[in-house]
Amino acid sequence: MFNEEILNRKQLCEKLNISSALFYKMLQNGLPYRQLDEHSRKYYVFDEVETWLINNGFKKKTTWQQ
């Protein structure tokens, strides 16, 4: 838990080099996130997101694409 790279939405979009529109599409399709409680902000563990992308058929080019 303490060695995980934790990112907010903006940081994740920058690291993956994706647009906000693509991010929200991925979120609707099950992109993993964590929250402390139902009213707190979402945050993203990069390793979990990367595994999800690979398992859902995305390939890394200059940006992540399906």
Protein Blocks (a to p, Z undefined) as FASTA:
>chain_A
ZZpccddfklmmmmnopafklmmmmmmnopacddfblkbccdddfklmmmmmmmnopacd
fbccZZ
